[in-house]
Amino acid sequence: MPFAELLRSTVFLSAGGATALAAIAVIGAQRDFNSTILIVGAVWWITAAWIGLSMGESEKTGVSMREVLANSRSVTPTGKQAPLEEPGKIAWQRLWPILAAVATAGGLGIAFPEIAVVGSGFALLVALAWRNRESAVLAIEQRDGVRFLVEPGSPFKPAKLVRTPGFRAF
């Protein structure tokens, strides 16, 4: 699976999770007639958005991607290569913890809207902090004429990448 696609999927999944959890929080607060939850939630969401935007600035994005890209394993094309695993399988292996966290916070948020408020803020923070990573990787791929692919692995360990030849843009 291309690394840039995994990063894009992570951002979309986090943003979607933030939206779903925010909706659960609003519905729960309305049900309980508790506007305090929404006021505290709005402050938390604004704070989380500010933190995420500052963490996802272009300068910081390059620094955060440097190590994982530098540690990628280079491969050269040969006549016989083992087929890479399916992108859907790799995406599932890497992203299921996000789905599990959103599902857990959403399930608990039905009874306790405060949990959905907190979870949506964290998901928003992650989505905004990671928003520029895909474009940083794509820029390096275009500049160097390579493609970074994700190796299958645990979602609880840093992603291991394979650097393959691509098309150089002139």
VENHUZI-V607072 format. One record per residue. N is the residue number from 1. RES is the residue in three letters. PHI is phi in degrees with one decimal (none if undefined). Layout:
n: [N,N]
res: [RES,RES]
phi: [PHI,PHI]
//
This chain:
n: [1,2,3,4,5,6,7,8,9,10,11,12,13,14,15,16,17,18,19,20,21,22,23,24,25,26,27,28,29,30,31,32,33,34,35,36,37,38,39,40,41,42,43,44,45,46,47,48,49,50,51,52,53,54,55,56,57,58,59,60,61,62,63,64,65,66,67,68,69,70,71,72,73,74,75,76,77,78,79,80,81,82,83,84,85,86,87,88,89,90,91,92,93,94,95,96,97,98,99,100,101,102,103,104,105,106,107,108,109,110,111,112,113,114,115,116,117,118,119,120,121,122,123,124,125,126,127,128,129,130,131,132,133,134,135,136,137,138,139,140,141,142,143,144,145,146,147,148,149,150,151,152,153,154,155,156,157,158,159,160,161,162,163,164,165,166,167,168,169,170]
res: [MET,PRO,PHE,ALA,GLU,LEU,LEU,ARG,SER,THR,VAL,PHE,LEU,SER,ALA,GLY,GLY,ALA,THR,ALA,LEU,ALA,ALA,ILE,ALA,VAL,ILE,GLY,ALA,GLN,ARG,ASP,PHE,ASN,SER,THR,ILE,LEU,ILE,VAL,GLY,ALA,VAL,TRP,TRP,ILE,THR,ALA,ALA,TRP,ILE,GLY,LEU,SER,MET,GLY,GLU,SER,GLU,LYS,THR,GLY,VAL,SER,MET,ARG,GLU,VAL,LEU,ALA,ASN,SER,ARG,SER,VAL,THR,PRO,THR,GLY,LYS,GLN,ALA,PRO,LEU,GLU,GLU,PRO,GLY,LYS,ILE,ALA,TRP,GLN,ARG,LEU,TRP,PRO,ILE,LEU,ALA,ALA,VAL,ALA,THR,ALA,GLY,GLY,LEU,GLY,ILE,ALA,PHE,PRO,GLU,ILE,ALA,VAL,VAL,GLY,SER,GLY,PHE,ALA,LEU,LEU,VAL,ALA,LEU,ALA,TRP,ARG,ASN,ARG,GLU,SER,ALA,VAL,LEU,ALA,ILE,GLU,GLN,ARG,ASP,GLY,VAL,ARG,PHE,LEU,VAL,GLU,PRO,GLY,SER,PRO,PHE,LYS,PRO,ALA,LYS,LEU,VAL,ARG,THR,PRO,GLY,PHE,ARG,ALA,PHE]
phi: [none,-61.7,-61.5,-61.6,-68.1,-63.9,-64.0,-62.4,-62.3,-63.0,-64.8,-64.3,-65.5,-66.0,-65.6,-64.9,-63.5,-62.4,-65.3,-62.5,-66.8,-64.2,-63.9,-62.1,-63.9,-65.9,-62.9,-65.1,-67.6,-65.5,-60.2,-88.4,52.6,-121.6,-77.0,-61.8,-59.1,-70.1,-67.7,-63.3,-61.8,-62.0,-63.6,-64.9,-64.9,-65.9,-64.9,-63.1,-64.3,-63.4,-62.5,-61.8,-63.7,-71.8,-73.1,-95.7,-61.4,-55.8,-64.0,-73.5,-64.2,-60.4,-65.6,-69.4,-90.6,-56.6,-66.7,-65.5,-73.9,-67.2,-86.7,-70.1,-90.4,-85.5,-128.6,-110.8,-68.3,-127.4,-61.6,-120.6,-123.8,-67.2,-66.0,-73.5,-66.3,-63.1,-59.6,-62.7,-67.9,-66.6,-60.3,-63.0,-60.0,-88.8,-107.4,-60.6,-62.3,-66.5,-61.0,-64.4,-65.0,-66.2,-64.1,-65.8,-63.8,-67.5,-63.2,-70.5,-67.1,-63.1,-86.5,-126.2,-58.6,-60.9,-66.2,-65.9,-61.9,-64.2,-62.1,-67.2,-64.3,-66.1,-64.0,-62.8,-58.5,-64.4,-59.8,-74.1,-69.8,-98.2,-62.2,-98.4,-67.2,-60.7,-66.3,-65.6,-67.3,-62.9,-64.2,-67.6,-61.7,-67.9,-63.6,-92.1,67.6,-128.8,-138.6,-100.5,-114.2,-89.8,-83.1,-60.4,178.7,-72.0,-73.7,-96.6,-122.8,-58.0,-65.6,-103.3,-114.5,-114.3,-100.0,-114.6,-64.4,-130.6,-100.8,-82.5,-89.6,-106.1]
//
